[in-house]
Amino acid sequence: MVTVEEARNYLRIDNEDDDELIRKMLDTSIRLCVDISRCSTKEEFFKSGLSNTAVLYTLGYLYEHREEADHHELTLTLRSLLFPLREGVF
């Protein structure tokens, strides 16, 4: 799992002023990545080495594009990044 400290480091934020916002965006990032990977649980998702990278990428995108995020573009990028984890659904 990605911690707030890891997230702050990835976002290059030195203070704790945005910690509550980061926590909320981190939760959203994890949920989005788990959904796109089609993993049944967060624990299953975080068994992969791709998980932290995908969550941090999503967090960075959401944090930097708070005002004008293109969620379709983000979803397509995450699908490509998480392709090896995606479980087939029929």
C-alpha positions as a Markdown table, in Angstrom:
| # | Residue | x | y | z |
|---|---|---|---|---|
| 1 | Met | 0.0 | 0.0 | 0.0 |
| 2 | Val | 1.1 | 3.6 | -0.6 |
| 3 | Thr | 1.4 | 5.7 | 2.4 |
| 4 | Val | 0.7 | 9.5 | 2.7 |
| 5 | Glu | 4.5 | 10.0 | 3.2 |
| 6 | Glu | 5.3 | 8.1 | 0.0 |
| 7 | Ala | 2.6 | 10.1 | -1.8 |
| 8 | Arg | 4.0 | 13.4 | -0.5 |
| 9 | Asn | 7.5 | 12.4 | -1.6 |
| 10 | Tyr | 6.2 | 11.4 | -5.1 |
| 11 | Leu | 4.3 | 14.7 | -5.4 |
| 12 | Arg | 7.4 | 16.6 | -4.1 |
| 13 | Ile | 5.4 | 18.2 | -1.3 |
| 14 | Asp | 7.5 | 19.1 | 1.8 |
| 15 | Asn | 4.8 | 20.1 | 4.2 |
| 16 | Glu | 1.7 | 18.4 | 5.6 |
| 17 | Asp | -0.8 | 21.1 | 4.6 |
| 18 | Asp | -2.4 | 19.0 | 1.9 |
| 19 | Asp | -2.4 | 15.7 | 3.8 |
| 20 | Glu | -6.2 | 15.4 | 4.0 |
| 21 | Leu | -6.5 | 16.1 | 0.3 |
| 22 | Ile | -3.8 | 13.6 | -0.5 |
| 23 | Arg | -5.5 | 11.0 | 1.7 |
| 24 | Lys | -8.8 | 11.4 | -0.2 |
| 25 | Met | -7.1 | 11.4 | -3.6 |
| 26 | Leu | -5.0 | 8.4 | -2.6 |
| 27 | Asp | -8.2 | 6.5 | -1.7 |
| 28 | Thr | -9.7 | 7.5 | -5.0 |
| 29 | Ser | -6.6 | 6.4 | -6.9 |
| 30 | Ile | -6.5 | 3.0 | -5.2 |
| 31 | Arg | -10.2 | 2.4 | -5.9 |
| 32 | Leu | -9.8 | 3.4 | -9.5 |
| 33 | Cys | -6.8 | 1.2 | -10.0 |
| 34 | Val | -8.4 | -1.8 | -8.3 |
| 35 | Asp | -11.5 | -1.4 | -10.5 |
| 36 | Ile | -9.5 | -1.0 | -13.7 |
| 37 | Ser | -7.4 | -4.0 | -12.9 |
| 38 | Arg | -10.5 | -6.0 | -12.1 |
| 39 | Cys | -8.9 | -7.4 | -9.0 |
| 40 | Ser | -11.5 | -8.6 | -6.4 |
| 41 | Thr | -9.7 | -6.9 | -3.4 |
| 42 | Lys | -7.2 | -4.3 | -2.6 |
| 43 | Glu | -5.0 | -6.9 | -1.1 |
| 44 | Glu | -5.0 | -8.9 | -4.3 |
| 45 | Phe | -4.2 | -5.7 | -6.3 |
| 46 | Phe | -1.2 | -4.8 | -4.1 |
| 47 | Lys | 0.4 | -8.2 | -4.6 |
| 48 | Ser | 1.7 | -6.9 | -7.9 |
| 49 | Gly | 4.7 | -4.8 | -8.4 |
| 50 | Leu | 2.7 | -2.6 | -10.8 |
| 51 | Ser | 0.3 | -1.5 | -8.1 |
| 52 | Asn | 2.3 | 1.2 | -6.4 |
| 53 | Thr | 3.4 | 2.7 | -9.7 |
| 54 | Ala | -0.2 | 2.8 | -11.0 |
| 55 | Val | -1.6 | 4.3 | -7.8 |
| 56 | Leu | 1.2 | 7.0 | -7.6 |
| 57 | Tyr | 0.7 | 7.8 | -11.3 |
| 58 | Thr | -3.1 | 8.2 | -10.7 |
| 59 | Leu | -2.5 | 10.3 | -7.6 |
| 60 | Gly | -0.1 | 12.5 | -9.4 |
| 61 | Tyr | -2.5 | 13.0 | -12.3 |
| 62 | Leu | -5.4 | 13.8 | -10.1 |
| 63 | Tyr | -3.4 | 16.2 | -7.9 |
| 64 | Glu | -1.8 | 18.1 | -10.8 |
| 65 | His | -5.0 | 18.2 | -12.9 |
| 66 | Arg | -7.5 | 19.0 | -10.1 |
| 67 | Glu | -9.2 | 21.7 | -12.2 |
| 68 | Glu | -9.2 | 20.1 | -15.6 |
| 69 | Ala | -8.7 | 16.4 | -15.4 |
| 70 | Asp | -9.4 | 14.3 | -18.4 |
| 71 | His | -10.7 | 11.1 | -16.7 |
| 72 | His | -11.1 | 9.3 | -20.0 |
| 73 | Glu | -7.4 | 9.8 | -20.9 |
| 74 | Leu | -6.5 | 8.7 | -17.3 |
| 75 | Thr | -8.6 | 5.6 | -17.6 |
| 76 | Leu | -7.0 | 4.6 | -21.0 |
| 77 | Thr | -3.5 | 5.1 | -19.6 |
| 78 | Leu | -4.3 | 3.0 | -16.5 |
| 79 | Arg | -5.8 | 0.2 | -18.7 |
| 80 | Ser | -2.5 | 0.1 | -20.6 |
| 81 | Leu | -0.4 | 0.2 | -17.5 |
| 82 | Leu | -2.5 | -2.4 | -15.7 |
| 83 | Phe | -3.1 | -4.7 | -18.6 |
| 84 | Pro | -1.0 | -7.6 | -17.2 |
| 85 | Leu | -3.2 | -7.6 | -14.1 |
| 86 | Arg | -6.6 | -7.3 | -15.7 |
| 87 | Glu | -8.7 | -10.3 | -15.3 |
| 88 | Gly | -11.0 | -11.3 | -18.2 |
| 89 | Val | -14.7 | -10.8 | -17.6 |
| 90 | Phe | -17.2 | -12.6 | -19.7 |
